Amino acid sequence: MLSRRSLIGVVGLTMALCGVMEGQKSVTGTWNGTLPKADLPLVFRFAADGNGTVDSTKQNFHTAAQIKLNGSGVTISVPAVQGTFSGTLEGEKMTGTWSQGSGYSDDLVLKKQ
């Protein structure tokens, strides 16, 4: 039989884990956006574990991507092109900056499909 203190601890841990899982769940799926300077549409797809892909149909390019959440902060890494998105998650929209290689950067808004 659980003591009251143990029960409160279990409930608290369960709520914390649900919050983490909900955050990861919120980025799961397909996200679309366009780099304005390059007029380059991008499609990101992420699984619940944070692993995913990015497609640039205009460039006939497909590669691995990884997403990490820290509160509402979002970082997407695309090692194959030395690309990084840093921004914030607001519901079904991510707003931030795409940086690539040595000096290219552009605003990027990703919307969940």
C-alpha positions as CSV (number, residue, x, y, z in Angstrom):
1,M,0.0,0.0,0.0
2,L,1.3,3.4,-1.0
3,S,1.7,6.1,1.6
4,R,0.2,9.5,1.0
5,R,3.6,11.0,0.3
6,S,4.5,8.2,-2.2
7,L,1.2,8.6,-3.9
8,I,1.7,12.4,-4.3
9,G,5.2,11.6,-5.7
10,V,3.9,9.1,-8.2
11,V,1.1,11.5,-9.4
12,G,3.7,14.4,-9.7
13,L,6.0,12.2,-11.8
14,T,3.2,11.0,-14.0
15,M,2.1,14.5,-14.7
16,A,5.7,15.6,-15.5
17,L,6.2,12.7,-17.9
18,C,2.9,13.5,-19.6
19,G,4.0,17.1,-20.1
20,V,7.3,15.9,-21.7
21,M,5.4,13.4,-23.9
22,E,2.9,16.1,-24.9
23,G,5.7,18.5,-25.9
24,Q,7.2,15.8,-28.1
25,K,3.8,14.8,-29.5
26,S,3.2,18.4,-30.5
27,V,6.1,18.3,-33.0
28,T,5.3,14.9,-34.3
29,G,4.1,15.1,-37.9
30,T,4.6,17.2,-41.0
31,W,5.7,20.8,-41.0
32,N,5.8,23.1,-44.1
33,G,7.6,26.4,-44.6
34,T,9.5,28.4,-47.2
35,L,12.8,30.2,-47.0
36,P,11.8,33.7,-48.4
37,K,15.2,34.8,-49.6
38,A,15.7,31.6,-51.7
39,D,12.0,31.0,-52.4
40,L,12.7,27.5,-51.2
41,P,9.8,25.3,-49.9
42,L,10.8,22.9,-47.2
43,V,8.9,19.9,-45.7
44,F,10.0,18.5,-42.3
45,R,8.6,15.3,-40.9
46,F,9.3,14.3,-37.3
47,A,8.5,11.1,-35.3
48,A,7.8,11.2,-31.5
49,D,11.5,10.5,-30.7
50,G,12.6,13.7,-32.5
51,N,14.1,12.0,-35.5
52,G,12.9,12.9,-38.9
53,T,13.6,14.1,-42.4
54,V,13.6,17.3,-44.5
55,D,12.6,17.5,-48.2
56,S,13.3,20.2,-50.6
57,T,11.3,19.2,-53.7
58,K,12.6,22.3,-55.6
59,Q,16.2,20.9,-55.2
60,N,15.2,17.2,-55.3
61,F,16.8,16.8,-51.9
62,H,15.9,14.5,-49.0
63,T,18.0,14.0,-45.8
64,A,17.8,13.3,-42.1
65,A,16.8,16.0,-39.5
66,Q,16.5,16.0,-35.8
67,I,14.3,18.2,-33.6
68,K,14.8,19.1,-29.9
69,L,12.5,21.0,-27.6
70,N,13.4,23.0,-24.5
71,G,10.2,24.5,-23.2
72,S,8.8,26.5,-26.1
73,G,12.3,26.7,-27.7
74,V,12.9,24.6,-30.8
75,T,16.1,23.5,-32.5
76,I,16.2,21.5,-35.7
77,S,19.5,20.1,-36.9
78,V,20.2,19.0,-40.5
79,P,23.8,17.9,-40.4
80,A,24.1,17.0,-44.2
81,V,23.8,20.7,-45.1
82,Q,25.2,22.2,-41.9
83,G,21.8,23.6,-41.3
84,T,20.1,24.7,-38.1
85,F,16.7,26.2,-37.3
86,S,16.4,28.0,-33.9
87,G,13.0,29.3,-32.9
88,T,9.9,28.9,-30.8
89,L,6.9,26.6,-30.9
90,E,3.5,28.3,-30.6
91,G,0.8,25.7,-31.0
92,E,1.0,24.5,-34.6
93,K,3.5,27.0,-35.7
94,M,7.3,27.4,-35.3
95,T,8.9,30.8,-35.9
96,G,12.6,31.4,-36.1
97,T,15.8,31.6,-38.1
98,W,17.3,29.0,-40.5
99,S,21.2,29.2,-40.6
100,Q,23.3,27.2,-42.9
101,G,27.0,26.8,-43.7
102,S,29.1,29.9,-43.3
103,G,26.8,32.9,-43.0
104,Y,23.5,32.1,-44.8
105,S,20.5,32.9,-42.6
106,D,16.8,33.4,-43.4
107,D,13.6,33.8,-41.5
108,L,11.5,30.6,-41.4
109,V,8.0,29.9,-40.3
110,L,6.9,26.3,-40.2
111,K,3.2,25.3,-40.0
112,K,2.0,21.9,-39.0
113,Q,0.1,20.2,-41.8
